[in-house]
Amino acid sequence: MSEDLSKTAVAKKTFFFDNLRCFFAGIVEAGFKNFAFVIAIRVFHASSHMKSFTVSAMSMGFFVTPIFRALAVRSKMTTMQISAIYMLIVASLIVSATFMTSCTYYIIPMLCAMILFRQPIPLMEDVYGQNYPANERGRRLSTALMILPLSALLLSPALGKILDINLKTYKLVLLVIAMAAVGESISFRNIPARVLPEQNGKSIFSNFDLVFTDKLFGKMLFCLILAGMANRIIIPLRVEYLVNPKYDIKATVFFETLVCLTIPYAFRVLSSRVWGKIFDKTKLTTTLVVLNCMLIFNFLVFFHTSSNAIISLVSVLTGIAFGGKEIIWSLWLTKLAPIDKLSAYAGVSFAISGLCGIISPHIGYFLLKYLSIQEISTLASLLTLLSTIGFLLLSRQLHQAKC
């Protein structure tokens, strides 16, 4: 009984501070995904290569997670103690970016901050697996993932309006993001966590063998990566389509923030609880197929209209789809991987996803030289369709694995 009470207390404490962490993380994530990119375009007049690096920076963070996971193991600190340190460094890097006067020197500390910002995420997989009962993970995480976009939703429109009034206020926007990173650091420090077990002499990248030794994991990861690449090709092109005068949308920063951040984040919040229940009670294949169909519709409609009303409505669907994507990407391994190896599986998953995330924006901007933005959206839809077919072909194996 005392052990059960202890587990209950750990779950409650984890739940409280993870929710608090997500409140601050939402502000930092919105800053990196939207405002850092807008500042690079509007203030520093970034080239296509610089814009691609800015968009892919957090994917670079996922790519190097095996290295940082090894550092976490060797540090002998708990996963959340080292995560707290990462976020303090993130805050320092953002502050240093406010002193930079050229595009290159602005982007360098921001890239480093974005890379470090991603490092706690695969470590949280271990926390969820250790601290939450299997039948509560979707429900508990869905609450946290409602709070994450909600904080961005509350603050982002004001920050977008400030930038519209005077672009020189970008330094204030960056300082707000840095303060949120400090808040996230404090939250991490209070989440119960363990020291990761030693790798028994294995190299940093030895866990990549899991892609081949666990064939179902490898196939699932490949299908997820196809859809992920499609989405990441499209994400920066949404901003490009809205703010680049070439496409005659001529959106203000406020409207761009509304349809690329505020509306999607609002409907991420509203849909997260539903997605959490779906994840806990529905087969993984069904959830993934529904999610991919929503993304395909999104890709095809968004870039084939100049109507602000239709773009806004499509952004609603974007938010609902992103709510599902966050739940699934955060928890799918808890259904597939052994509980004691969650961190290892997550490290491989996030690293490969990160590599694809690095490449995808560059592919998008490269294709933009030869194809219309509408043709690229069709190509992204075909990649997502291939991913969907893959999930359907794997459904029997997933059923046998009780996923």
C-alpha positions, -999 to +999 in steps of 0.1 A: +000+000+000+028+025+009+044+017-024+012+025-042+008+057-023+044+066-032+037+060-069+005+081-067+024+110-051+051+108-078+025+108-105+007+139-090+040+158-085+050+150-121+016+160-134+017+194-116+052+204-126+049+190-161+019+212-166+038+242-153+067+233-176+044+232-206+030+266-198+065+281-202+075+257-230+045+270-251+059+305-250+094+294-259+082+271-287+060+298-302+090+322-300+112+297-319+087+285-344+072+318-353+088+350-340+125+339-345+116+332-381+096+364-386+125+384-370+150+367-393+129+377-424+116+412-414+145+425-393+176+408-407+163+401-443+175+365-441+184+346-473+167+314-482+195+294-467+194+313-435+156+309-433+160+272-439+185+269-410+162+288-387+132+265-395+153+233-392+172+243-360+149+224-336+151+194-359+189+196-355+182+194-318+164+161-323+192+148-345+219+152-318+197+138-289+218+106-287+249+127-279+231+146-252+215+114-239+250+100-235+260+132-216+230+128-194+240+092-185+276+102-178+267+133-158+251+111-130+224+137-127+187+129-131+172+136-165+153+166-151+183+181-134+202+182-166+171+194-185+169+224-161+206+232-169+198+230-207+170+256-203+191+280-184+217+279-212+188+284-237+177+316-219+213+329-219+216+323-257+184+341-264+195+371-244+228+371-263+209+372-296+194+406-286+229+422-288+236+410-324+234+434-353+237+410-383+217+381-396+245+356-392+253+366-356+216+367-347+210+332-361+240+315-345+229+318-308+193+313-318+202+280-336+221+268-305+192+277-282+167+259-304+190+228-305+192+227-267+155+234-263+148+200-279+171+179-256+147+174-226+119+160-249+132+125-253+142+125-217+106+132-208+097+099-225+115+081-196+097+102-170+063+094-185+071+057-187+084+056-151+060+080-133+026+074-150+006+042-151+001+028-186-036+035-187-032+072-177-004+084-199-026+097-227-050+115-204-023+131-182-001+142-212-031+156-230-037+180-202-001+192-203-003+195-241-034+216-237-015+240-215+015+243-239-004+259-268-027+278-245+002+298-231+014+306-266-022+314-276-026+340-247+007+358-254+015+354-291-011+378-306+001+406-283+037+400-293+028+399-330+009+432-326+040+447-309+062+437-339+036+451-363+037+485-346+075+487-344+099+460-356+126+474-333+107+459-303+119+425-314+145+426-285+116+428-260+100+398-277+132+378-273+135+388-237+100+375-229+110+342-245+142+340-224+122+346-192+099+317-202+129+295-207+140+303-171+105+293-158+107+261-177+141+253-161+126+258-126+098+234-135+121+207-148+141+209-116+110+199-096+099+169-117+108+135-101+132+116-123+159+090-122+195+088-134+196+070-167+212+036-166+247+031-180+250+019-217+273-009-207+302+003-229+281+008-259+288+037-283+266+068-284+250+057-317+248+019-309+210+022-301+204+028-338+206-010-342+171-010-328+158+002-363+170-032-377+167-055-347+131-044-339+116-045-374+082-033-364+098-002-348+119+004-379+089+002-402+067+024-381+094+049-378+098+050-416+061+056-421+061+083-394+091+100-410+074+102-444+044+121-430+068+142-408+089+152-438+058+163-457+047+184-428+081+200-423+084+208-459+051+227-457+055+245-423+079+272-435+061+276-468+029+286-449+047+316-436+064+322-470+029+321-487+014+346-463+042+372-459+061+370-492+047+397-516+052+373-545+020+355-535-002+386-532-016+376-498+003+405-481-005+393-446+004+414-416+025+399-389-007+399-368-027+379-394+003+355-400+006+350-363-032+344-361-034+317-388+000+301-382+001+302-345-030+315-326-057+295-343-038+263-346-027+265-310-062+273-298-075+241-315-046+221-303-058+230-268-095+222-276-086+188-292-059+175-269-082+159-244-101+141-272-068+129-288-056+117-253-087+096-248-084+083-284-048+073-278-057+054-246-087+036-261-081+032-298-057+012-319-026+031-330-032+025-367-067+041-366-054+072-349-025+076-374-047+071-405-072+097-393-044+122-385-028+117-419-061+122-438-065+155-419-030+166-429-036+157-466-067+178-467-049+207-450-020+206-475-043+206-505-066+235-495-043+260-477-021+269-507-050+269-533-068+299-519-061+336-513-092+340-491-084+350-455-115+333-443-107+299-459-071+302-447-084+308-412-107+278-414-080+255-426-059+267-397-086+253-374-080+219-389-043+224-387-046+229-349-068+198-345-043+177-364-013+192-345-031+183-312-031+146-324+004+148-337+018+160-303+000+132-284+010+104-308+046+116-312+051+119-275+035+085-265+035+061-294+067+044-282+050+037-248+028+012-267+056-003-288+089-002-268+099-021-236+093+002-206+130-001-195+143+009-229+119+038-237+147+064-235+169+045-259+140+040-284+131+077-280+167+088-287+168+069-320+133+080-330+139+117-323+174+116-339+162+102-372+132+125-371+156+154-364+177+145-394+147+145-417+136+178-401+169+194-410+167+183-446+130+190-452+130+228-451+159+229-475+141+205-498+110+228-497+130+259-506+150+240-533+118+227-549+104+263-547+129+272-574+114+247-599+078+241-587+049+262-577+040+263-540+008+245-550+027+217-567+049+213-536+018+210-514+005+182-537+039+164-534+036+166-496+001+151-498+015+122-518+042+115-492+015+115-464-006+092-485+023+067-488+027+070-450-010+061-445-007+031-468+023+019-448+003+022-415-025+001-430-001-026-442+014-027-407-020-029-389-020-067-384+015-066-368+005-037-346-026-056-335-004-087-327+019-064-307-012-050-288-006-015-301 
